[in-house]
Protein backbone atom coordinates (compact mmCIF):
# COMPACT_ATOMS: atom_id res chain seq x y z
CA UNK A 1 0.00 0.00 0.00
CA UNK A 2 2.85 2.37 0.87
CA UNK A 3 4.57 1.61 -2.45
CA UNK A 4 1.34 2.25 -4.35
CA UNK A 5 0.78 5.60 -2.62
CA UNK A 6 4.38 6.63 -3.27
CA UNK A 7 4.05 5.72 -6.92
CA UNK A 8 0.86 7.79 -7.31
CA UNK A 9 2.49 10.78 -5.63
CA UNK A 10 5.54 10.54 -7.88
CA UNK A 11 3.34 10.25 -10.96
CA UNK A 12 1.31 13.32 -9.96
CA UNK A 13 4.47 15.28 -9.21
CA UNK A 14 5.99 14.32 -12.57
CA UNK A 15 2.75 15.28 -14.38
CA UNK A 16 2.69 18.69 -12.68
CA UNK A 17 6.36 19.22 -13.42
CA UNK A 18 5.77 18.53 -17.11
CA UNK A 19 2.90 21.03 -17.31
CA UNK A 20 4.47 24.32 -18.43
CA UNK A 21 3.37 27.59 -16.85
CA UNK A 22 2.96 30.43 -19.33
CA UNK A 23 3.00 33.92 -17.83
CA UNK A 24 0.90 36.52 -19.68
CA UNK A 25 0.64 40.29 -19.31
CA UNK A 26 -0.61 43.21 -21.40
CA UNK A 27 1.08 46.55 -22.06
CA UNK A 28 -1.57 48.63 -23.81
CA UNK A 29 -0.64 52.15 -22.74
CA UNK A 30 2.14 54.68 -23.17
CA UNK A 31 5.62 53.81 -21.98
CA UNK A 32 6.16 55.62 -18.69
CA UNK A 33 7.66 54.92 -15.25
CA UNK A 34 4.48 53.13 -14.16
CA UNK A 35 4.55 50.83 -17.20
CA UNK A 36 8.24 50.15 -16.53
CA UNK A 37 7.59 49.21 -12.88
CA UNK A 38 4.75 46.92 -13.93
CA UNK A 39 6.94 45.09 -16.45
CA UNK A 40 9.77 44.65 -13.95
CA UNK A 41 7.31 43.28 -11.39
CA UNK A 42 5.82 40.81 -13.89
CA UNK A 43 9.25 39.53 -14.94
CA UNK A 44 10.24 39.01 -11.30
CA UNK A 45 6.98 37.27 -10.35
CA UNK A 46 6.94 35.09 -13.48
CA UNK A 47 10.47 33.91 -12.68
CA UNK A 48 9.48 33.26 -9.08
CA UNK A 49 6.54 31.17 -10.30
CA UNK A 50 8.89 29.10 -12.53
CA UNK A 51 7.13 30.16 -15.73
CA UNK A 52 8.47 28.58 -18.91
CA UNK A 53 8.12 31.89 -20.73
CA UNK A 54 6.55 35.33 -20.43
CA UNK A 55 4.17 36.39 -23.21
CA UNK A 56 3.46 40.14 -23.42
CA UNK A 57 0.78 41.64 -25.65
CA UNK A 58 1.95 45.07 -26.73
CA UNK A 59 -0.03 48.02 -28.09
CA UNK A 60 1.61 51.39 -27.46
CA UNK A 61 2.09 54.76 -29.17
CA UNK A 62 5.52 55.06 -27.51
CA UNK A 63 6.69 56.91 -24.46
CA UNK A 64 9.58 58.16 -22.39
CA UNK A 65 13.09 57.28 -23.54
CA UNK A 66 14.43 56.67 -20.02
CA UNK A 67 11.60 54.26 -19.18
CA UNK A 68 12.12 52.51 -22.52
CA UNK A 69 15.83 52.00 -21.82
CA UNK A 70 15.05 50.45 -18.42
CA UNK A 71 12.43 48.14 -19.95
CA UNK A 72 14.73 47.04 -22.78
CA UNK A 73 17.50 46.30 -20.27
CA UNK A 74 15.11 44.23 -18.16
CA UNK A 75 13.93 42.24 -21.20
CA UNK A 76 17.46 41.60 -22.49
CA UNK A 77 18.57 40.35 -19.07
CA UNK A 78 15.38 38.52 -18.07
CA UNK A 79 15.96 35.09 -16.46
CA UNK A 80 13.17 33.55 -18.57
CA UNK A 81 12.39 33.79 -22.31
CA UNK A 82 10.19 36.74 -23.21
CA UNK A 83 7.84 36.83 -26.19
CA UNK A 84 6.42 40.18 -27.36
CA UNK A 85 3.26 39.97 -29.47
CA UNK A 86 1.95 43.13 -31.15
CA UNK A 87 -1.74 42.42 -31.46
CA UNK A 88 -4.54 42.06 -32.17
CA UNK A 89 -5.22 43.74 -35.53
CA UNK A 90 -5.06 47.52 -35.17
CA UNK A 91 -2.38 47.46 -32.48
CA UNK A 92 0.95 49.19 -32.93
CA UNK A 93 4.48 49.13 -31.58
CA UNK A 94 5.29 52.74 -32.40
CA UNK A 95 8.33 54.70 -31.29
CA UNK A 96 9.55 53.20 -28.01
CA UNK A 97 7.36 50.14 -28.65
CA UNK A 98 9.64 49.18 -31.57
CA UNK A 99 12.64 49.03 -29.22
CA UNK A 100 10.76 46.85 -26.75
CA UNK A 101 9.54 44.49 -29.47
CA UNK A 102 13.02 44.06 -30.97
CA UNK A 103 14.47 43.34 -27.50
CA UNK A 104 12.28 40.25 -27.02
CA UNK A 105 13.65 36.72 -27.41
CA UNK A 106 10.80 36.13 -29.86
CA UNK A 107 8.95 39.00 -31.56
CA UNK A 108 5.58 38.40 -33.17
CA UNK A 109 2.92 40.54 -34.78
CA UNK A 110 -0.66 40.11 -35.90
CA UNK A 111 -1.77 41.03 -39.38
CA UNK A 112 -3.06 44.61 -39.51
CA UNK A 113 -0.47 45.92 -37.05
CA UNK A 114 2.64 48.06 -37.56
CA UNK A 115 5.99 48.75 -35.98
CA UNK A 116 8.46 51.65 -36.21
CA UNK A 117 8.41 55.47 -36.35
CA UNK A 118 10.99 55.75 -33.60
CA UNK A 119 12.26 59.26 -34.33
CA UNK A 120 12.09 61.31 -31.09
CA UNK A 121 9.02 63.53 -31.50
CA UNK A 122 10.96 66.66 -30.51
CA UNK A 123 13.24 66.08 -33.51
CA UNK A 124 10.63 65.03 -36.05
CA UNK A 125 9.88 67.76 -38.65
CA UNK A 126 6.41 69.27 -38.86
CA UNK A 127 4.20 68.54 -41.84
CA UNK A 128 5.72 70.16 -44.94
CA UNK A 129 8.90 71.09 -43.06
CA UNK A 130 12.32 69.82 -44.08
CA UNK A 131 14.53 68.69 -41.17
CA UNK A 132 17.83 70.48 -40.67
CA UNK A 133 20.25 67.61 -41.27
CA UNK A 134 23.24 69.79 -40.40
CA UNK A 135 21.98 70.69 -36.93
CA UNK A 136 24.71 69.32 -34.60
CA UNK A 137 22.37 68.86 -31.63
CA UNK A 138 19.82 67.01 -33.77
CA UNK A 139 22.46 64.74 -35.30
CA UNK A 140 23.92 63.95 -31.89
CA UNK A 141 20.61 62.92 -30.34
CA UNK A 142 19.47 60.97 -33.39
CA UNK A 143 22.75 59.08 -33.59
CA UNK A 144 22.51 58.17 -29.92
CA UNK A 145 18.95 56.82 -30.28
CA UNK A 146 19.92 55.03 -33.51
CA UNK A 147 22.91 53.40 -31.78
CA UNK A 148 20.57 52.13 -29.05
CA UNK A 149 18.30 50.66 -31.71
CA UNK A 150 21.24 49.00 -33.53
CA UNK A 151 22.51 47.58 -30.24
CA UNK A 152 19.17 45.92 -29.53
CA UNK A 153 18.92 44.52 -33.07
CA UNK A 154 22.46 43.14 -32.93
CA UNK A 155 21.82 41.48 -29.57
CA UNK A 156 18.77 39.65 -30.93
CA UNK A 157 20.08 39.03 -34.46
CA UNK A 158 17.61 41.38 -36.13
CA UNK A 159 18.10 43.79 -39.04
CA UNK A 160 20.34 46.65 -37.89
CA UNK A 161 19.57 48.49 -41.12
CA UNK A 162 15.85 48.69 -40.39
CA UNK A 163 16.49 49.38 -36.72
CA UNK A 164 18.32 52.50 -37.89
CA UNK A 165 15.63 53.45 -40.38
CA UNK A 166 13.03 53.41 -37.61
CA UNK A 167 14.97 56.21 -35.91
CA UNK A 168 16.76 58.17 -38.64
CA UNK A 169 13.98 58.08 -41.25
CA UNK A 170 10.89 57.47 -39.11
CA UNK A 171 9.98 54.39 -41.17
CA UNK A 172 7.22 51.93 -40.23
CA UNK A 173 6.61 48.33 -41.29
CA UNK A 174 3.53 46.14 -41.47
CA UNK A 175 3.61 42.66 -39.96
CA UNK A 176 4.56 40.94 -43.24
CA UNK A 177 7.16 43.60 -44.06
CA UNK A 178 8.66 43.25 -40.58
CA UNK A 179 8.89 39.48 -41.05
CA UNK A 180 10.49 39.82 -44.48
CA UNK A 181 13.05 42.32 -43.16
CA UNK A 182 14.04 40.25 -40.12
CA UNK A 183 12.52 42.51 -37.48
CA UNK A 184 10.14 39.89 -36.06
CA UNK A 185 10.12 36.09 -35.91
CA UNK A 186 6.46 35.12 -36.31
CA UNK A 187 3.06 36.29 -37.49
CA UNK A 188 0.06 35.17 -35.44
CA UNK A 189 -3.37 36.77 -35.41
CA UNK A 190 -4.48 35.49 -31.99
CA UNK A 191 -2.84 34.62 -28.71
CA UNK A 192 -3.91 30.98 -29.08
CA UNK A 193 -2.44 30.78 -32.58
CA UNK A 194 0.83 32.25 -31.29
CA UNK A 195 1.05 29.72 -28.44
CA UNK A 196 0.47 26.92 -30.96
CA UNK A 197 3.30 28.27 -33.14
CA UNK A 198 5.60 28.52 -30.13
CA UNK A 199 5.18 24.86 -29.14
CA UNK A 200 8.49 23.19 -29.98
CA UNK A 201 10.08 26.49 -31.06
CA UNK A 202 13.85 26.53 -30.51
CA UNK A 203 15.75 29.66 -29.56
CA UNK A 204 19.32 30.44 -28.59
CA UNK A 205 19.68 31.88 -25.12
CA UNK A 206 22.99 32.43 -23.31
CA UNK A 207 24.76 30.04 -25.67
CA UNK A 208 22.21 27.27 -25.12
CA UNK A 209 19.37 25.99 -27.26
CA UNK A 210 16.01 26.15 -25.49
CA UNK A 211 13.03 24.24 -26.83
CA UNK A 212 9.76 25.86 -25.79
CA UNK A 213 6.81 23.77 -24.68
CA UNK A 214 3.42 25.49 -24.71
CA UNK A 215 1.05 22.63 -25.54
CA UNK A 216 -1.22 21.95 -22.57
CA UNK A 217 0.41 24.76 -20.61
CA UNK A 218 -1.39 26.67 -17.88
CA UNK A 219 -1.80 30.37 -18.60
CA UNK A 220 -1.33 32.73 -15.65
CA UNK A 221 -2.39 36.33 -16.24
CA UNK A 222 -0.56 39.12 -14.40
CA UNK A 223 -2.61 42.31 -14.16
CA UNK A 224 -2.00 45.78 -12.82
CA UNK A 225 -3.02 46.27 -9.21
CA UNK A 226 -5.24 49.18 -8.16
CA UNK A 227 -2.29 51.46 -7.43
CA UNK A 228 -0.69 50.75 -10.81
CA UNK A 229 -4.00 51.34 -12.63
CA UNK A 230 -4.54 54.70 -10.91
CA UNK A 231 -0.95 55.82 -11.46
CA UNK A 232 -1.12 54.73 -15.10
CA UNK A 233 -4.10 57.02 -15.64
CA UNK A 234 -2.22 59.80 -13.87
CA UNK A 235 0.69 59.33 -16.30
CA UNK A 236 -1.50 60.96 -18.97
CA UNK A 237 -0.61 64.69 -19.21
CA UNK A 238 -4.16 65.58 -20.29
CA UNK A 239 -5.63 64.00 -17.14
CA UNK A 240 -3.05 65.65 -14.89
CA UNK A 241 -3.63 69.04 -16.53
CA UNK A 242 -7.40 68.86 -16.00
CA UNK A 243 -7.01 67.71 -12.39
CA UNK A 244 -4.55 70.53 -11.72
CA UNK A 245 -6.74 73.30 -13.13
CA UNK A 246 -9.92 71.93 -11.54
CA UNK A 247 -8.17 71.63 -8.18
CA UNK A 248 -6.75 75.17 -8.24
CA UNK A 249 -9.98 76.91 -9.22
CA UNK A 250 -12.16 74.72 -7.00
CA UNK A 251 -10.07 75.75 -3.99
CA UNK A 252 -10.39 79.40 -5.07
CA UNK A 253 -14.17 79.02 -5.29
CA UNK A 254 -14.29 77.40 -1.83
CA UNK A 255 -12.20 80.25 -0.38
CA UNK A 256 -14.69 82.88 -1.57
CA UNK A 257 -17.83 80.80 -0.88
CA UNK A 258 -17.05 78.69 2.22
CA UNK A 259 -19.31 75.73 2.81
CA UNK A 260 -20.29 75.38 -0.82
CA UNK A 261 -18.60 71.96 -0.88
CA UNK A 262 -16.28 72.26 -3.88
CA UNK A 263 -13.18 72.59 -1.70
CA UNK A 264 -13.03 68.89 -0.82
CA UNK A 265 -13.26 67.86 -4.46
CA UNK A 266 -10.69 70.47 -5.40
CA UNK A 267 -8.24 69.25 -2.77
CA UNK A 268 -8.60 65.66 -3.99
CA UNK A 269 -8.07 66.73 -7.61
CA UNK A 270 -5.00 68.73 -6.63
CA UNK A 271 -3.48 65.82 -4.69
CA UNK A 272 -4.06 63.44 -7.61
CA UNK A 273 -2.47 65.98 -9.95
CA UNK A 274 0.57 66.20 -7.68
CA UNK A 275 0.91 62.40 -7.87
CA UNK A 276 0.86 62.63 -11.65
CA UNK A 277 3.42 65.44 -11.65
CA UNK A 278 5.83 63.11 -9.84
CA UNK A 279 5.68 60.70 -12.80
CA UNK A 280 5.77 63.23 -15.64
CA UNK A 281 8.66 65.61 -16.46
CA UNK A 282 7.30 68.83 -14.94
CA UNK A 283 8.40 72.25 -16.14
CA UNK A 284 8.35 74.44 -12.99
CA UNK A 285 8.10 77.63 -15.07
CA UNK A 286 4.90 76.33 -16.67
CA UNK A 287 3.36 75.63 -13.26
CA UNK A 288 4.36 79.14 -12.10
CA UNK A 289 2.61 80.70 -15.12
CA UNK A 290 -0.58 78.75 -14.35
CA UNK A 291 -0.57 79.91 -10.71
CA UNK A 292 0.14 83.49 -11.82
CA UNK A 293 -2.78 83.37 -14.25
CA UNK A 294 -5.13 82.19 -11.50
CA UNK A 295 -3.90 84.93 -9.15
CA UNK A 296 -4.40 87.69 -11.74
CA UNK A 297 -7.96 86.57 -12.44
CA UNK A 298 -8.83 86.52 -8.75
CA UNK A 299 -7.32 89.98 -8.15
CA UNK A 300 -9.32 91.37 -11.08
CA UNK A 301 -12.55 90.55 -9.24
CA UNK A 302 -11.66 92.99 -6.43
CA UNK A 303 -9.95 95.77 -8.38
CA UNK A 304 -11.43 98.28 -10.85
CA UNK A 305 -9.24 97.15 -13.77
CA UNK A 306 -12.25 96.27 -15.94
CA UNK A 307 -10.91 92.84 -17.14
CA UNK A 308 -7.36 94.06 -17.81
CA UNK A 309 -5.90 91.64 -15.25
CA UNK A 310 -8.13 88.86 -16.54
CA UNK A 311 -6.66 89.27 -20.01
CA UNK A 312 -3.18 89.02 -18.51
CA UNK A 313 -4.28 85.99 -16.52
CA UNK A 314 -5.58 84.24 -19.64
CA UNK A 315 -2.29 84.87 -21.47
CA UNK A 316 -0.31 83.59 -18.48
CA UNK A 317 -2.56 80.53 -18.21
CA UNK A 318 -2.11 79.69 -21.89
CA UNK A 319 1.67 80.03 -21.68
CA UNK A 320 1.80 77.88 -18.57
CA UNK A 321 -0.45 75.23 -20.10
CA UNK A 322 1.77 74.76 -23.13
CA UNK A 323 4.91 74.83 -20.96
CA UNK A 324 3.66 72.61 -18.13
CA UNK A 325 5.50 69.49 -19.29
CA UNK A 326 8.91 69.15 -20.86
CA UNK A 327 7.61 68.01 -24.25
CA UNK A 328 11.13 67.51 -25.63
CA UNK A 329 11.66 64.57 -23.30
CA UNK A 330 8.73 62.71 -24.80
CA UNK A 331 9.08 60.30 -27.70
CA UNK A 332 5.34 59.98 -28.48
CA UNK A 333 2.78 62.60 -29.56
CA UNK A 334 0.20 60.87 -27.37
CA UNK A 335 2.15 62.04 -24.32
CA UNK A 336 1.65 65.76 -24.90
CA UNK A 337 -1.27 67.92 -23.81
CA UNK A 338 -3.87 68.24 -26.52
CA UNK A 339 -4.20 71.88 -27.72
CA UNK A 340 -7.97 71.35 -27.85
CA UNK A 341 -7.89 70.37 -24.18
CA UNK A 342 -5.95 73.53 -23.33
CA UNK A 343 -8.19 75.93 -25.28
CA UNK A 344 -11.42 74.37 -23.97
CA UNK A 345 -10.18 74.48 -20.36
CA UNK A 346 -8.81 78.03 -20.54
CA UNK A 347 -11.91 79.18 -22.46
CA UNK A 348 -14.24 77.78 -19.80
CA UNK A 349 -12.28 79.39 -16.96
CA UNK A 350 -12.18 82.71 -18.82
CA UNK A 351 -15.93 82.67 -19.45
CA UNK A 352 -16.61 82.05 -15.74
CA UNK A 353 -14.38 84.91 -14.60
CA UNK A 354 -15.68 87.33 -17.24
CA UNK A 355 -19.23 86.55 -16.12
CA UNK A 356 -18.32 87.11 -12.46
CA UNK A 357 -16.53 90.41 -13.12
CA UNK A 358 -19.17 91.87 -15.47
CA UNK A 359 -21.92 90.81 -13.08
CA UNK A 360 -20.09 92.61 -10.28
CA UNK A 361 -19.77 95.78 -12.36
CA UNK A 362 -23.48 95.76 -13.14
CA UNK A 363 -24.35 95.32 -9.48
CA UNK A 364 -22.11 98.26 -8.54
CA UNK A 365 -23.97 100.50 -11.01
CA UNK A 366 -27.43 99.63 -9.62
CA UNK A 367 -28.85 102.10 -7.11
CA UNK A 368 -29.02 100.97 -3.48
CA UNK A 369 -32.27 99.20 -2.56
CA UNK A 370 -31.79 98.96 1.22
CA UNK A 371 -31.12 101.40 4.06
CA UNK A 372 -31.50 105.17 3.82
CA UNK A 373 -29.81 105.29 0.42
CA UNK A 374 -32.47 102.93 -0.88
CA UNK A 375 -35.13 105.58 -0.09
CA UNK A 376 -33.81 108.02 -2.72
CA UNK A 377 -36.24 108.06 -5.65
CA UNK A 378 -38.88 106.03 -3.80
CA UNK A 379 -42.53 106.96 -4.42
CA UNK A 380 -45.10 107.24 -1.62
CA UNK A 381 -48.29 108.99 -0.50
CA UNK A 382 -48.84 112.07 1.67
CA UNK A 383 -50.88 111.27 4.81
CA UNK A 384 -50.98 114.80 6.17
CA UNK A 385 -50.90 118.15 4.49
CA UNK A 386 -47.25 119.00 3.89
CA UNK A 387 -47.03 122.75 4.56
CA UNK A 388 -44.17 122.41 4.59
CA UNK A 389 -43.89 119.29 6.89
CA UNK A 390 -46.11 116.32 7.62
CA UNK A 391 -46.26 112.53 7.54
CA UNK A 392 -45.88 110.45 4.39
CA UNK A 393 -46.17 106.71 3.72
CA UNK A 394 -43.16 105.29 1.81
CA UNK A 395 -42.08 101.63 1.40
CA UNK A 396 -44.55 100.39 3.99
CA UNK A 397 -43.55 102.86 6.69
CA UNK A 398 -44.56 106.34 7.97
CA UNK A 399 -41.90 109.06 7.69
CA UNK A 400 -41.67 112.72 8.65
CA UNK A 401 -41.27 114.63 5.41
CA UNK A 402 -40.80 118.18 4.16
CA UNK A 403 -42.15 119.44 0.83
CA UNK A 404 -39.86 121.52 -1.37
CA UNK A 405 -42.37 122.57 -4.05
CA UNK A 406 -45.24 124.08 -2.08
CA UNK A 407 -48.04 122.57 0.02
CA UNK A 408 -48.95 118.93 -0.77
CA UNK A 409 -52.44 117.74 0.07
CA UNK A 410 -53.20 114.40 1.79
CA UNK A 411 -53.44 111.52 -0.70
CA UNK A 412 -51.15 113.07 -3.31
CA UNK A 413 -48.19 111.06 -4.61
CA UNK A 414 -44.73 112.17 -3.62
CA UNK A 415 -41.14 111.24 -4.56
CA UNK A 416 -38.20 111.22 -2.14
CA UNK A 417 -35.40 113.53 -3.28
CA UNK A 418 -32.97 113.15 -0.38
CA UNK A 419 -32.70 112.66 3.37
CA UNK A 420 -31.64 115.37 5.80
CA UNK A 421 -31.30 114.77 9.55
CA UNK A 422 -33.60 111.75 9.39
CA UNK A 423 -36.32 113.71 7.54
CA UNK A 424 -37.37 112.98 3.97
CA UNK A 425 -37.18 115.86 1.51
CA UNK A 426 -39.94 115.19 -1.05
CA UNK A 427 -41.68 116.78 -3.99
CA UNK A 428 -44.98 116.19 -5.72
CA UNK A 429 -44.70 113.48 -8.48
Buried (B, 14 or more C-beta within 10 A) or exposed (E): EEEEEEEEEEEEEEEEEEEBBBBBBBBEBBBBBBBBBBBBBBBEBBBEEEBBBBBBBBBBBBBBBBBBBBBBEBBBEBEBBBBBBBBBEEBBBBBBBBBBBBBBBBBBBBEEBBBBBBBBBBBBEEEEEEBEEEEEEBBEBBEEBBEBBBBBBEEBEBBBEBBBBBBBBBBBBBBEBBBEBBBBBBBBBEBEBBBEBBBEBEBEEEEEEBEBBBEEBEBBEBEBEEEBEBBBBBBBBBBBBBBBBBBBBBBBBBEEEEEEEBBEBBBBBBEBBBBBBEBBBBBEEBBBBBBBBBBBBBBBBEEEBEBEBBBBBBBBBBBBBBBBBEBEBBBBBBBBBEEEBBEEBBEEBBEEBBEBBEEEEEEEEEEEEEEEEEBBEBEBBBBBBBEBBBBBBBEEEEBEBBBBEEEBEEEBEBBBBEBEEEEBBBBBE
